[in-house]
Amino acid sequence: MRLLDLPLNTHARLVSIDEVRAKLNQYGLYIGDEVRVVRVAPLGGPLLVEVNGREIALGRAVAEKIFVELT
């Protein structure tokens, strides 16, 4: 399942990051981390994601390339 498709407040684990791995590693996102979508902005705006106790805004194009599994 893509991070973009994860329902709000559902916990999942990162399993694959296509094409944007280096950028997300700089933000502190790594394979195996637990994530939760906190908020989805309207009109194609970014997703607010909680990872390791921090909130990070990710654009939809980036969230589309992140794959997760439900925990």
C-alpha positions as CSV (number, residue, x, y, z in Angstrom):
1,M,0.0,0.0,0.0
2,R,1.3,3.5,-0.8
3,L,1.6,6.1,2.0
4,L,-0.7,8.3,0.0
5,D,-3.5,5.7,0.4
6,L,-3.0,5.2,4.2
7,P,-6.1,6.3,6.2
8,L,-5.7,9.0,8.8
9,N,-4.4,7.9,12.2
10,T,-3.5,4.4,11.0
11,H,-0.1,3.1,12.0
12,A,2.1,1.5,9.3
13,R,5.7,0.5,8.8
14,L,7.8,1.8,5.9
15,V,8.8,-1.1,3.6
16,S,10.0,0.5,0.5
17,I,11.0,4.0,-0.7
18,D,11.3,4.3,-4.5
19,E,13.5,7.0,-6.0
20,V,13.5,9.4,-3.0
21,R,15.4,7.3,-0.5
22,A,18.4,9.7,0.0
23,K,16.1,12.7,0.5
24,L,13.9,10.9,3.0
25,N,17.0,9.6,4.9
26,Q,18.0,13.2,5.4
27,Y,14.6,13.8,7.0
28,G,15.2,10.8,9.3
29,L,12.8,8.4,7.5
30,Y,14.2,4.9,7.1
31,I,12.9,1.5,6.1
32,G,11.3,-0.2,9.1
33,D,10.2,3.1,10.8
34,E,6.6,3.4,12.0
35,V,4.6,6.2,10.4
36,R,1.1,7.7,10.9
37,V,-0.7,10.1,8.7
38,V,-1.8,13.0,10.9
39,R,-3.4,15.3,8.4
40,V,-4.1,15.5,4.7
41,A,-4.3,19.0,3.2
42,P,-7.1,19.7,0.8
43,L,-6.8,20.5,-2.9
44,G,-3.8,18.3,-3.5
45,G,-1.7,19.7,-0.7
46,P,0.8,17.8,1.4
47,L,0.4,15.1,4.0
48,L,1.5,15.7,7.6
49,V,3.2,12.5,8.8
50,E,4.4,11.5,12.2
51,V,7.6,9.5,12.3
52,N,9.7,8.8,15.3
53,G,7.9,11.5,17.4
54,R,8.3,14.2,14.7
55,E,5.9,15.6,12.2
56,I,7.0,16.0,8.6
57,A,5.1,17.4,5.7
58,L,5.4,15.3,2.5
59,G,4.2,16.3,-0.9
60,R,1.8,13.9,-2.6
61,A,4.3,13.1,-5.3
62,V,6.7,11.9,-2.6
63,A,4.1,10.1,-0.6
64,E,3.1,8.2,-3.8
65,K,6.6,6.7,-3.9
66,I,6.6,5.4,-0.3
67,F,5.2,1.9,0.4
68,V,4.0,0.8,3.8
69,E,2.4,-2.2,5.5
70,L,-0.2,-2.0,8.2
71,T,1.0,-2.8,11.8
